[in-house]
Amino acid sequence: MRLPLAAFLAFALPVAAHAQFVPRSLPPGDRNPGISDMGTLPGSGPLPDRELRKARDLINEGRDRGELSKGEAKALRREARQIDALADRYDRDGLSDPERRELETRLQLLRADTLAGRSQGHD
């Protein structure tokens, strides 16, 4: 009983603590440290096209190899579609820096979730 509880707390506490942190706002024009410039400018087209293709390829490859369950792959594909729709909506009037950072973050999380699911190996 102690081992499952300890495992749960080890994973649940960092997630709960992470949700409580709120980053400070940066002055206009300042770059957010640690966020890479993916080479697009506002209005130059949806940012995540290439990254979404890579994420979808990872999802499909993981499902084909049995590393992701059908439900996991479905949830990851749904998230990819939501990111794509959000990118299209943001790009209508040009991507702002905060919008670009949000898309980058969501893509990074999608990729991390995909890789984590694949490393667990489901049938």
C-alpha atoms as one frame of an Amber mdcrd trajectory, in Angstrom:
protein
   0.000   0.000   0.000   2.857   2.372   0.762   4.563   1.889  -2.602   1.534
   2.858  -4.738   0.875   5.841  -2.472   4.504   6.949  -2.650   4.487   6.583
  -6.440   1.273   8.584  -6.706   2.640  11.389  -4.527   5.921  11.435  -6.425
   4.061  12.158  -9.666   1.074  14.151  -8.391   2.902  16.712  -6.262   5.173
  18.100  -9.020   2.154  18.441 -11.318   0.151  20.265  -8.654   3.107  22.508
  -7.799   3.723  23.299 -11.474   0.125  24.449 -11.883   0.608  27.036  -9.137
   3.499  28.880 -10.765   2.537  31.937 -12.756   5.274  33.547 -14.865   5.741
  37.280 -14.712   4.747  39.325 -17.716   7.590  40.512 -19.910   7.746  44.094
 -21.141   6.691  44.493 -24.788   9.453  43.539 -27.170  11.366  41.374 -24.683
  11.950  37.772 -25.688  11.006  35.018 -23.305  14.249  33.264 -22.272  14.363
  29.606 -23.261  11.789  29.849 -26.024  13.390  29.273 -29.382  12.531  31.279
 -32.438  11.132  28.823 -34.947  11.871  31.106 -37.863   8.425  32.505 -38.560
   7.134  36.021 -38.355   3.627  37.229 -37.554   1.420  36.755 -40.575   3.855
  34.411 -42.320   1.637  31.358 -41.970   0.744  28.881 -39.280   3.755  28.225
 -37.070   3.297  24.576 -36.180   2.788  22.929 -39.581   6.141  21.148 -39.657
   6.106  20.372 -35.937   2.539  19.078 -36.111   3.499  16.778 -38.971   6.371
  15.432 -36.891   4.082  14.935 -33.879   1.468  13.166 -35.976   4.160  10.933
 -37.472   5.345  10.048 -33.956   1.780   9.239 -32.905   1.140   7.078 -35.972
   4.471   5.310 -35.608   3.802   4.652 -31.923   0.360   3.256 -32.680   1.655
   1.081 -35.536   4.339  -0.389 -33.272   1.902  -1.013 -30.429   3.628   1.540
 -28.204   0.440   3.617 -27.892  -3.015   2.261 -27.192  -5.853   3.172 -29.518
  -7.262   5.531 -26.874  -3.914   7.236 -26.271  -3.358   7.758 -29.993  -6.888
   9.133 -30.368  -6.385  11.623 -27.512  -3.009  12.736 -28.896  -4.461  13.202
 -32.390  -7.308  15.247 -30.901  -4.771  17.514 -29.181  -2.871  17.887 -32.471
  -6.105  18.930 -34.220  -6.811  21.470 -31.474  -3.332  22.960 -31.826  -3.793
  23.139 -35.595  -7.158  24.892 -35.237  -5.710  27.317 -32.698  -2.772  28.096
 -35.008  -5.164  28.813 -37.882  -7.272  31.099 -35.695  -4.211  32.951 -34.365
  -2.717  33.334 -37.836  -5.749  35.152 -39.242  -4.428  38.442 -37.890  -0.778
  37.441 -37.521   0.898  35.556 -34.703   1.824  37.659 -31.701   4.751  36.615
 -29.508   2.455  35.300 -26.735   0.444  33.296 -29.277   3.626  31.868 -30.777
   4.883  30.897 -27.308   1.563  29.233 -26.489   1.688  27.169 -29.685   5.331
  26.211 -29.067   4.488  25.143 -25.523   1.477  23.101 -26.581   3.541  21.409
 -29.295   6.296  20.599 -26.813   3.742  19.099 -24.433   2.168  17.058 -27.235
   5.562  15.718 -28.208   6.434  14.927 -24.574   3.087  13.189 -24.014   3.598
  11.153 -27.178   7.108  10.098 -26.241   6.045   9.285 -22.676   3.178   7.122
 -23.904   5.435   5.356 -26.367   8.052   4.606 -23.716   5.436   2.887 -21.566
   4.583   0.521 -24.425   0.895  -0.438 -24.660  -0.896  -3.001 -26.786
